[in-house]
Amino acid sequence: MADNNATETIKGAMDQAKGKIKETVGSVTGNDDLAEEGRAQKTAGGATREAGMERMRQERAQAEKEESRDEDVF
């Protein structure tokens, strides 16, 4: 499960970067449609990255909780 979350986090970061490039190229060339597409992709990529990171934090917290519970048994 953690691999999926890491992959999602990386994909989101990549989409953010691609969006920033599109936004910059669109702004420099005066292509408002490309700039807007870039902003949208950057925003969506950020949301995807954050969602993946949050799931990784939740999994880590759950694993720590289970580890603590296991230590209490022994």
Buried (B, 14 or more C-beta within 10 A) or exposed (E): EEEEBBEBBEBBBEBBEBBBEBBEEBBEEEBEEBBEBBBEBBEBBBEBBEBBBEBBEEEEEEEEEEEEEEEEEE
